[in-house]
Amino acid sequence: MNPSELTTRQTRQKLQPIGEILVTKNLITREQLDTVLEKQKDTPKRLGEILIEDGILTQDQLNLVLAERLGVESIALDEFEIDLLAATMVPEKLARRYGAVPIKFLNENTLLVAMVDPTNVFAIDDLRMMTGYDIKPAISSAEDVFNQISKIHRLGDSVAEDVEAEAAFAADTSMDADIRDVASEAPIVKLVNGVISQGVDDGASDLHFEPQEKELVIRFRIDGVLHEAMSVPKRMQAGVLSRIKVMADIDIAERRIPQDGRIGLTVGGKPIDIRVASMPTVYGEKIVLRLLDRGSIMLNLSDLGFSERALKRFEMSFRKPYGAILVTGPTGSGKSTTLYAALNVLNSKEKNIITVEDPVEYRLAGINQTQINPKAGLTFASGLRAILRSDPDIVMVGEIRDKETAQIAIEAALTGHLVLSTLHTNDAPGALTRLTEMGIEPFLTASAIECIMAQRLVRKLCTNCKEPYQPTDEALRQNGFPQEIMGKNATLYRSVGCPRCNNTGYKGRLGIYEVMLVSEAIERLTVERKSADEISRVAQAEGMLSLREDGIDKVLKGITSMEEIARVII
């Protein structure tokens, strides 16, 4: 006997009145029941609705009793991970009519459906015929069910796309087409739209579509950490991946070599740029979508996590009329955001600011931004040469990747321009030795560079669920805490997890920084080709806080955890 037939049979049997069950369980008194039954004579409302309205009973209490009475599960949808493929199998109109939303495939034949009224056998029968699956009902509050229906089915209205073959995006998002005008409302189309919309809502930076042997796994990178969001049956894999490739205007027939493309979307009224990269794997093509919210960049340096001292040192450097400012760190450490925030401070009508980037991730009003195009011969080096012929005051180079770019940037800083750029090194002192290794003369590097800042991004503890604890001295010692903290019963905070932070214990990110000013002593060490360790010792003696020290300061303030600092710093 399948689950839907079992439920139908149960509902045909005589069930004990819900009011009697509530009295038996001491959730309400006999007098309260009599009062509510008398009130019910004058209203079409159900007994439970009146009890909740009068504050006698909570929705959760009622659902648990109803679930026990009917032999079904009670589910709080705001804490449940809903399978979007299942959820989009039922049209919105029908979902609202029956107060039902599919939430999970239990197996190849059975679909779990959250319902306001699991005794509605007509709804269960209709859903079974429509989906082709046996229906296992569960009970959820009307508010939860209809909120989820709105969230899932708003995707067709809130997601619009503008497929662009060009490397640069059109600034006018009014040209984006509604997705319903360019594709049918097929389940796969709605699923892909739903995944992108959920990724935007969750604040994901990257969406990973990863073929496995028996399923397609979808993971979101949120606050720098990957989380599995859902899995899609293997039979849907080809359709999902092909849909993404169509949107990105890349060859759907080519599966043997890596490809890349771009998608322009509007999600819930917000313009989103998406970079798409595919690569072949043993179980099919893996596709990664990098989401760039054109409106979400933080342009205030004070919002990025700088300590007062570090911000003062950094700002003092980039406000100088010439010289080079370098920001270092691994990919995804927020270097570009920091440079954009600095440019926002410097931006004025009196200054000609030009950038050369790959790609232009965010557009800033009043700044001339150039996208490199290697196929057409526009590289960082050639773009930088062109910039210097355009009478700039301030130049931003997205990244110094080679000797030629580094040489031009250093020479520009020495000839009266303020140059901002990024470099991939683990710490600030390492940038000086890296430039020397690239072939730049140390005396030029020492003269041109004013400031080097290394940074990392750490997750912030969720303020709703973080809990205090007292670490052992051994744990503090292993994590590099200063000796004076030992033996003082320092109170730190650790992650717990709650619905507000998706049970991760963290919500949002901030930077930790190492700001090194290039003093005369550091210039002398650079010219003498001293090691990064020697330069670091002098810089710290002159007042530089290392990345670990800045991170420890934020741990002691309860902003982040000891584990986060250990995760991002070697």
FENJOTA-V822251 format. One record per helix or strand. SS is the DSSP state (h for helix, s for strand). FROM is the first residue (numbers start at 0). LEN is the number of residues. If there is no record, write none. Layout:
# FENJOTA-V822251
ss = <SS:SS>
from = <FROM:FROM>
len = <LEN:LEN>
This chain:
# FENJOTA-V822251
ss = <h:h:h:h:h:s:h:h:h:s:s:h:s:h:h:s:h:s:h:h:s:s:s:h:s:s:s:h:h:s:h:s:s:s:h:s:h:s:h:s:h:h:s:s:h:h:s:h:s:h:h:h:h>
from = <2:17:29:46:58:72:76:83:91:99:109:120:133:141:154:158:172:176:178:186:203:214:224:233:258:269:283:300:307:322:334:352:367:372:373:377:379:393:402:417:428:441:448:466:472:482:490:498:505:519:531:546:561>
len = <10:7:11:7:12:2:3:4:7:6:6:11:6:12:4:5:3:2:4:15:8:8:9:14:9:12:10:3:11:6:12:5:4:1:3:1:9:4:12:6:10:7:13:4:6:3:4:3:12:8:10:10:7>
